[in-house]
């Protein structure tokens, strides 16, 4: 009888644990939707060294955009979640797709300007 109570108790703990994980996952997804909406309003400015023709010395990468989001707007977004088809090599205005959560993406407007 005592073993049965332990098994039933552990099953309830497992069920509660799974429900807690699902709840946390749903909260994270809801927060991601809010963050995605906020990111669409953001304009990140990145100053770069460039030649007279507007070509950047080096390039602007996901890491640069991630750091700019952190310093300018306090958004923490891993560089792996910034989807650049290729590094930005010229000054100008760019819309960059970012992955906020499993099924939530957003767009960040990036302005690359000369120093």
C-alpha positions in Angstrom: 0.0 0.0 0.0 2.9 2.4 0.9 4.6 1.7 -2.4 1.4 2.4 -4.3 1.0 5.8 -2.6 4.6 6.7 -3.6 4.0 5.7 -7.2 0.8 7.8 -7.3 2.6 10.7 -5.7 5.5 10.5 -8.1 3.0 10.4 -11.1 1.4 13.5 -9.8 4.8 15.2 -9.5 5.6 14.2 -13.0 2.3 15.5 -14.3 2.7 18.8 -12.4 6.2 19.1 -13.7 5.0 18.6 -17.3 2.2 21.1 -16.8 4.7 23.6 -15.4 7.0 23.1 -18.4 4.1 23.7 -20.8 3.0 26.8 -18.9 6.5 28.2 -18.9 6.8 27.4 -22.6 3.5 29.2 -23.3 4.6 32.2 -21.2 7.9 32.4 -23.2 6.0 32.2 -26.5 3.6 35.0 -25.3 6.6 37.1 -24.3 8.3 36.4 -27.7 5.2 37.7 -29.5 5.3 40.9 -27.5 9.1 41.2 -28.1 8.6 40.6 -31.8 6.1 43.5 -32.0 8.5 45.8 -30.2 11.4 44.8 -32.4 9.4 45.9 -35.5 9.4 49.4 -34.2 13.2 49.5 -33.6 15.7 51.2 -35.8 19.3 50.1 -35.0 22.0 52.5 -36.1 25.5 51.0 -36.8 28.4 53.3 -37.5 31.1 51.8 -39.7 34.3 52.9 -41.4 33.9 53.0 -45.1 35.5 54.2 -48.3 34.2 57.0 -50.5 32.0 54.7 -52.5 30.0 53.7 -49.4 31.6 50.2 -49.2 32.2 49.1 -45.6 35.7 48.2 -44.4 35.0 44.7 -43.3 31.3 43.9 -42.9 28.3 44.2 -40.5 27.4 40.8 -39.1 24.7 39.3 -36.8 27.1 39.8 -33.9 27.3 43.6 -34.7 23.5 43.8 -34.9 23.1 41.8 -31.7 25.5 44.1 -29.8 23.8 47.2 -31.2 20.3 45.9 -30.1 21.8 45.3 -26.6 23.4 48.7 -26.2 20.8 50.9 -27.9 17.6 49.2 -26.8 18.5 46.6 -24.1 17.2 43.8 -26.2 19.1 40.5 -25.6 19.1 38.6 -28.8 21.7 35.9 -29.6 23.7 36.5 -32.8 22.6 33.1 -34.1 19.0 34.3 -34.1 19.7 37.1 -36.5 19.2 35.9 -40.1 21.5 37.6 -42.5 21.7 36.0 -45.9 25.2 37.5 -46.1 27.1 40.1 -44.1 26.3 43.7 -44.9 29.1 45.3 -46.9 27.6 48.7 -47.9 26.1 51.6 -46.1 22.3 51.9 -46.3 19.0 50.8 -44.8 18.3 47.1 -44.3 15.4 45.1 -42.9 16.8 42.0 -41.1 14.8 39.0 -40.0 15.3 37.9 -36.5 14.2 34.7 -34.8 12.7 35.6 -31.4 11.3 32.2 -30.4 10.6 28.8 -31.9 7.7 30.0 -34.2 8.1 33.7 -33.7 10.1 35.9 -36.1 10.3 39.6 -36.5 12.1 42.3 -38.5 14.6 44.8 -37.3 15.4 47.9 -39.3 19.2 48.4 -39.5 20.7 51.6 -40.6 24.4 51.3 -41.6 26.0 54.8 -41.7 29.6 56.1 -42.1 31.4 57.2 -38.9 
